[in-house]
Amino acid sequence: MLNTVILNVENIGFTDAQFYQLCLDNQDLQLERTAKGELVIMPPVGGISGGREADLIGLLWVWNRQSQLGKVFSSNTLFRLPEGGDRSPDAAWVSLEKWEGLTEEEKAGFPPICPEFVIEVRSRSDSLKPLQEKMLEYLQSGLQLGWLIDPQNQQVEIYRPHTTVEVRSFPVSLSGESVLPGFTVELLE
């Protein structure tokens, strides 16, 4: 099993442009940068995790296609978070209003926004604590609703601004609440 590698590069001081170029030069690697200045090199996910991610993105895409309220993004999209960090959620949604507020150049690069909604799915190679820290980075940058789905522990952590993280066990019905009106997901396992 491959593991995530975290390199402390805080003292190197990558500029946004240098980090962008590093990602372009290493397209075979999934790279992120934490708000603390760490470089995260993530392994590819296996078939089970990849299937879970695809199912969730598909459900989100279908809901968004019907509602036409925003844009859906896959794990290959890296967002430059307002409070620091360059992160790639497994699935993300941004309202049309927020998306249309970006320039074409910002849309083409790493969008300098935080999605209003994200899903992270814990794969077998992921440790839980770094994913929880990632969810907190999203919250600090403006996330309105986030789901950290943890199949190993058969639970989901629900993140909302200014509230304690809610933990619910499988099977569970999740709601997009006021962020994604009418969006629901049933997690059985």
C-alpha positions in Angstrom: 0.0 0.0 0.0 1.3 3.5 -0.9 1.2 6.2 1.7 0.8 9.9 1.6 4.1 11.8 1.9 4.3 15.2 3.7 7.3 17.3 3.2 8.0 20.4 5.3 8.9 23.1 2.7 7.8 26.1 4.8 11.4 27.5 4.9 11.7 27.2 1.1 8.9 29.6 0.6 7.3 28.5 -2.7 5.4 31.3 -4.3 2.0 30.6 -5.8 3.6 30.8 -9.2 6.4 28.4 -8.2 3.9 25.9 -6.7 1.8 26.1 -9.9 4.8 25.4 -12.0 5.8 22.5 -9.7 2.4 21.0 -10.3 2.6 21.5 -14.1 6.1 19.9 -14.2 4.9 16.9 -12.2 1.5 16.1 -13.6 1.8 12.4 -12.7 1.8 13.4 -9.0 -1.2 14.6 -7.0 0.3 17.5 -5.1 -1.3 19.8 -2.4 0.1 22.5 -0.2 -1.2 22.9 3.4 -1.9 26.2 5.0 1.2 25.5 7.2 3.4 25.3 4.1 3.8 21.5 3.9 4.0 19.8 0.5 1.6 16.8 0.4 2.3 14.1 -2.2 -0.7 11.8 -2.4 -0.7 8.3 -3.9 -3.3 7.3 -6.4 -6.4 5.7 -4.9 -7.4 2.1 -5.5 -10.4 0.8 -7.3 -12.8 0.8 -4.3 -12.0 4.4 -3.3 -12.0 5.6 -6.9 -15.4 4.0 -7.4 -16.8 5.7 -4.3 -15.5 9.1 -5.4 -16.9 8.6 -8.9 -20.3 7.6 -7.5 -20.4 10.8 -5.3 -19.3 13.1 -8.1 -21.9 11.5 -10.3 -24.7 12.1 -7.8 -23.5 15.7 -7.2 -23.3 16.3 -11.0 -26.8 15.0 -11.6 -28.2 17.2 -8.9 -26.3 20.2 -10.2 -27.4 19.5 -13.8 -31.0 19.7 -12.7 -30.6 22.7 -10.3 -28.1 24.6 -12.4 -26.9 26.4 -9.3 -23.2 26.0 -9.7 -20.2 24.0 -10.9 -19.0 20.5 -9.9 -15.3 19.7 -9.7 -13.4 16.4 -9.4 -10.3 15.6 -7.3 -8.1 16.8 -10.1 -9.1 20.4 -9.4 -6.8 22.3 -7.0 -8.2 25.3 -5.2 -6.1 28.1 -3.8 -7.8 28.6 -0.5 -8.2 32.2 0.8 -6.7 31.4 4.2 -3.7 29.5 2.8 -3.2 26.1 1.3 -3.8 24.6 -2.1 -6.2 21.8 -1.8 -8.0 19.2 -4.0 -11.2 17.8 -2.5 -12.5 14.5 -3.8 -15.6 16.3 -5.0 -16.4 20.0 -4.8 -19.2 22.4 -5.6 -19.0 26.2 -6.2 -22.0 28.4 -6.7 -22.4 30.1 -10.1 -22.2 33.5 -8.4 -18.9 32.7 -6.8 -17.5 31.0 -10.0 -18.6 33.9 -12.3 -16.8 36.3 -10.0 -13.5 34.9 -11.1 -11.5 36.1 -14.1 -10.9 33.6 -17.0 -7.3 33.4 -15.9 -8.3 32.5 -12.4 -10.7 29.8 -13.7 -8.0 28.3 -15.9 -5.4 28.0 -13.1 -5.9 27.1 -9.5 -9.1 29.0 -8.7 -8.5 31.3 -5.7 -11.7 30.4 -3.9 -12.9 27.9 -1.4 -15.8 25.7 -2.6 -19.0 26.1 -0.7 -19.3 22.3 -0.5 -16.7 19.5 -0.5 -16.6 15.8 0.0 -13.5 13.9 1.2 -13.5 10.1 1.1 -10.9 8.4 3.3 -9.1 5.8 1.3 -7.2 2.9 2.9 -3.9 4.8 2.6 -5.3 7.9 4.3 -4.7 8.7 8.0 -7.8 10.3 9.5 -6.1 13.3 11.3 -4.6 14.9 8.2 -8.1 14.7 6.5 -9.7 16.3 9.5 -7.1 19.1 9.4 -7.8 19.6 5.7 -11.5 19.9 6.4 -10.7 22.6 9.0 -8.6 24.5 6.4 -11.7 24.5 4.2 -13.8 25.8 7.0 -11.3 28.6 7.8 -11.5 29.6 4.1 -15.3 29.8 3.8 -16.6 26.2 3.4 -20.4 26.1 4.1 -20.8 22.3 4.3 -18.4 19.4 4.1 -18.6 15.7 4.4 -15.6 13.6 5.5 -16.7 10.0 4.6 -14.8 7.4 6.6 -15.6 3.8 5.3 -13.0 2.2 7.7 -14.9 3.5 10.7 -18.3 3.3 9.0 -19.1 7.0 9.7 -19.2 10.4 8.2 -18.1 13.7 9.8 -20.2 16.7 8.8 -18.5 20.1 8.9 -20.4 23.4 9.1 -19.2 26.9 10.0 -19.3 27.9 13.7 -20.5 24.5 14.9 -19.1 21.3 16.4 -18.3 18.6 13.9 -21.3 16.2 13.7 -20.4 12.5 13.5 -23.0 10.0 12.1 -22.7 6.3 11.6 -23.6 4.3 8.5 -26.2 3.7 7.2 -26.9 7.4 7.0 -28.9 9.8 4.9 -27.0 13.0 4.2 -28.6 16.3 3.1 -27.1 19.2 1.2 -29.1 21.4 3.6 -29.5 25.0 2.5 -26.1 24.9 0.6 -27.3 22.3 -1.9 -31.1 22.3 -1.7 -32.7 19.0 -2.5 -29.4 17.1 -2.7 -29.3 13.9 -0.7 -27.0 10.9 -0.5 -27.7 7.5 1.2 -24.5 5.9 2.6 -25.1 2.3 3.3 -21.6 1.1 3.7 
